[in-house]
Amino acid sequence: MTATLLSNRAVIRLAPQEPGEDVAAFLQGLVTNDVTGPLPCYAALLSAQGKHLFDFLVWQDHADVLLDCEAAYADDLVKRLSMYRLRRKIAIARDAALGVHWSPDPHPGAAPDPRLPQLGHRWLASASGDAADAADAAWLAHRLTLGVPEGRAEMGDILWLETNAVELAGVSFTKGCYVGQENTARMNWRQKVNRRLVVVPLAESDEARRLAAYPELGLAVDHLRVENLNPARLPAWQAAGLAASENSSVFRVAGHIPPA
C-alpha cells in the first residue's frame, strides 16, 4: 500500500470552549487569507512587518478549525496564537490523533491542494503509521519539481509576497486587517515585490541567496531579484503570475516578454 502520511506535518486544533465563541473570526483577524470562506485554504501568520513566520493550510471540523502545519514549529505556532487569544474562550493545542496525508492522485475524502492543483490531494486522518514508511520524501520531490516552496527552512523570514503568496492563493486583499497586513497591502498596491523565492538546479544556485539546498534532488531554493529571473526557466504558474504583475515590465525591458 502506498504511504500517504506526512510525518513532518502536524495538526493544531482551535476549538471554542463556550457557546458563541467563533474560532474562524478569531483567526480572520490574524492570518493572511480569508478563513470564513471555502476551506481548506493556504495562509500564513506574519510578523508586524509582513514577514513570514508560519505558513499552513486551514481546515474546518464543525465549529473547530484545524491547521496543517510544520511539525517542527507546531509548538511555536501554538504559543504565538495563544498570545493573541487574550481572554477568548478558545482551546489551542496540537491534535496528536490526527495526521496530514497526501497523494498525487485523487483520494476519497481528500481535497485538492489550494495552492496549486498539480500539487495533488490532502486530507486529515489518523496519525498512526510508521514514520519510516511516510510519504515525506515523495512529497518533497513532487513539490519542489513544481517549484513550490513552503516552511521555515525555505521561506525564512522574508516578506510574504516574495514567497509567491499571490500566485499560490495564500493572501486575500479584500478580507480586512490581519497581522502584517499594512506592509503586505502596500507592496501589492505599489507592485513593489522585488524578489521571489525560486526553485533552481543546485548547480546554478547562488549560495549568497540560497535558503535551502537538497543535494539528493539536485535542487535549491533561492531568494532572487525579479529582474534576474528568466521566465523560460520558471514553472508555468510562476511565470504567468509574474507576467500578469507590474513586474512584467522588467521582463519586457530585458527582452523576455514582448509588449502586449
C-alpha positions in Angstrom: 0.0 0.0 0.0 1.4 3.4 -0.9 2.4 5.6 2.0 0.3 8.8 2.5 1.3 10.1 5.9 3.4 13.3 6.0 5.3 12.7 9.3 6.9 16.2 9.2 3.5 17.9 9.4 1.3 18.3 12.5 -2.3 19.4 13.2 -3.3 22.2 15.5 -6.9 22.3 16.7 -8.6 25.5 17.7 -11.8 24.8 19.5 -14.4 27.0 21.1 -14.9 26.5 24.8 -18.2 28.1 25.2 -21.3 28.8 23.0 -21.0 31.8 20.7 -17.2 31.7 20.5 -16.2 31.9 16.9 -12.8 30.4 16.1 -12.8 31.4 12.4 -13.5 35.0 13.4 -10.5 34.9 15.8 -8.2 33.6 13.1 -9.6 36.0 10.5 -8.0 38.9 12.3 -4.6 37.2 12.4 -3.8 35.3 9.2 -3.3 36.4 5.6 -6.2 34.6 3.9 -10.0 34.5 4.3 -10.8 31.7 6.6 -14.5 32.4 6.6 -14.8 31.2 3.0 -14.3 27.8 1.4 -11.8 25.6 3.2 -9.1 24.3 3.0 -7.2 27.4 2.2 -3.5 28.4 2.3 -2.5 31.1 4.8 0.3 32.4 7.0 0.8 34.2 10.3 3.2 37.1 9.7 5.3 39.5 11.7 4.1 43.1 12.1 6.4 43.9 9.2 4.7 41.4 6.9 7.4 38.8 7.1 6.8 35.1 7.1 6.7 33.3 10.5 4.4 30.3 9.9 2.6 29.0 6.8 -0.1 26.4 6.9 -3.3 25.0 5.4 -6.6 25.8 7.2 -9.3 23.2 7.6 -12.7 23.1 9.2 -14.1 20.5 11.5 -17.6 21.6 12.5 -17.0 24.5 14.9 -13.3 23.8 15.2 -10.6 25.0 12.9 -7.6 22.8 12.1 -4.1 24.0 11.0 -2.0 21.7 8.8 1.5 23.0 9.7 5.2 22.1 10.1 5.6 19.6 12.9 9.0 21.1 13.9 7.3 24.5 14.6 3.9 23.5 15.7 4.5 24.2 19.4 5.9 27.6 18.5 2.7 28.3 16.4 0.5 27.2 19.3 2.4 29.7 21.6 2.1 32.5 19.1 -1.6 32.0 18.6 -2.2 31.7 22.3 -0.5 35.1 22.8 -3.2 36.7 20.6 -6.1 34.8 22.3 -6.2 37.0 25.4 -9.4 36.2 27.2 -11.2 34.5 24.4 -12.5 31.0 25.3 -10.7 29.1 22.7 -8.5 26.0 23.2 -5.4 25.9 21.1 -3.3 22.7 21.1 -1.8 20.1 18.9 -4.1 17.2 18.0 -1.8 14.2 18.2 -4.5 11.8 17.0 -4.7 13.5 13.6 -2.1 13.4 10.8 -1.7 15.1 7.4 -2.0 12.8 4.4 -1.1 13.4 0.8 -1.5 11.7 -2.5 -0.6 12.9 -6.0 -3.8 11.4 -7.2 -7.5 11.8 -6.1 -8.3 10.0 -2.8 -11.6 9.5 -1.0 -12.3 12.4 1.4 -9.3 14.4 0.1 -9.3 18.0 -1.2 -7.1 19.4 -3.9 -4.2 21.4 -2.5 -5.5 25.0 -2.5 -2.1 26.4 -3.6 -1.8 24.6 -6.9 -3.9 21.7 -8.3 -0.8 19.9 -9.6 0.4 19.5 -6.0 -2.1 16.7 -5.5 -4.6 16.0 -2.8 -4.5 16.2 1.0 -6.7 15.0 3.9 -6.6 14.8 7.7 -6.9 11.4 9.2 -5.4 9.1 11.8 -1.7 9.9 12.6 -1.0 6.2 13.2 1.7 4.7 11.0 5.4 4.2 10.8 7.3 7.4 10.1 9.9 5.3 8.2 7.2 4.5 5.7 5.9 8.0 5.4 5.4 9.9 2.2 7.6 12.9 3.1 10.3 12.2 0.5 7.9 11.7 -2.3 6.0 14.9 -1.3 9.2 16.9 -1.1 10.3 15.8 -4.6 6.9 16.4 -6.1 6.5 19.8 -4.5 10.0 21.1 -5.5 9.7 19.8 -9.0 6.7 22.1 -9.3 8.7 25.0 -7.9 6.6 25.4 -4.8 8.4 26.5 -1.5 7.0 26.0 2.0 8.0 26.1 5.6 10.6 27.9 7.7 13.7 26.4 6.1 12.7 27.6 2.6 10.9 30.8 3.4 12.9 32.1 6.4 11.6 35.5 7.5 11.2 37.1 4.1 8.3 39.2 3.1 5.1 37.2 2.5 4.5 38.4 -1.1 8.1 37.4 -2.0 7.2 33.8 -1.3 4.8 33.8 -4.3 1.8 34.1 -1.9 -0.4 35.7 -4.5 0.3 33.1 -7.2 -0.2 30.3 -4.6 -3.5 31.7 -3.3 -2.1 32.5 0.1 -3.4 36.0 0.6 -6.6 37.9 0.4 -6.6 41.7 -0.3 -10.3 42.1 0.5 -10.7 40.3 3.8 -9.7 43.2 6.1 -6.9 43.6 8.7 -4.5 40.9 9.9 -1.0 40.9 11.4 1.4 42.3 8.8 -1.4 43.5 6.5 -0.4 47.1 6.2 3.0 46.4 4.6 1.7 43.5 2.6 -1.1 45.5 1.1 1.2 48.4 0.4 3.6 46.2 -1.5 0.8 44.8 -3.6 -0.7 48.3 -4.3 2.7 49.7 -5.4 3.7 46.5 -7.1 7.0 46.5 -5.2 7.7 42.8 -5.0 11.3 43.0 -6.0 12.4 39.5 -5.1 10.9 36.0 -5.3 11.6 32.5 -4.0 12.6 30.3 -6.9 13.4 26.6 -7.0 16.6 26.2 -9.1 19.1 23.5 -10.0 21.6 23.2 -7.2 24.4 23.6 -9.7 23.0 27.0 -10.7 22.1 28.2 -7.2 23.6 31.4 -5.8 25.0 30.4 -2.4 24.6 34.0 -1.2 20.9 34.0 -2.0 20.2 30.3 -1.1 17.7 29.5 1.7 17.7 25.7 1.4 19.5 23.0 -0.6 18.5 19.4 -1.4 21.6 17.6 -2.8 19.6 14.4 -3.1 17.3 16.1 -5.6 19.8 18.4 -7.2 17.6 21.4 -6.3 17.8 24.5 -4.1 15.5 27.4 -3.1 17.0 30.8 -3.8 15.7 34.3 -3.0 16.4 36.2 -6.2 15.7 39.6 -7.7 12.9 39.7 -10.2 14.9 41.3 -12.9 17.4 38.4 -12.8 14.7 35.8 -13.5 14.2 34.2 -16.9 10.5 33.3 -17.3 11.5 30.5 -19.6 13.2 28.8 -16.7 10.3 29.2 -14.3 7.4 26.9 -13.6 4.4 27.9 -15.7 2.3 29.1 -12.7 5.1 31.4 -11.5 6.0 32.8 -15.0 2.3 33.5 -15.6 1.9 35.3 -12.3 5.0 37.4 -12.9 3.8 38.3 -16.4 0.5 39.4 -15.0 2.0 41.8 -12.5 3.6 45.2 -13.0 6.9 43.4 -12.6 6.4 42.1 -16.1 7.7 45.5 -17.3 11.1 44.4 -16.0 10.9 41.3 -18.2 9.9 43.4 -21.2 12.9 45.7 -20.7 15.1 42.6 -20.5 13.6 41.2 -23.7 12.0 38.2 -22.2 8.3 39.1 -22.8 7.2 41.1 -25.8 4.9 44.1 -25.0 1.2 43.4 -25.2 
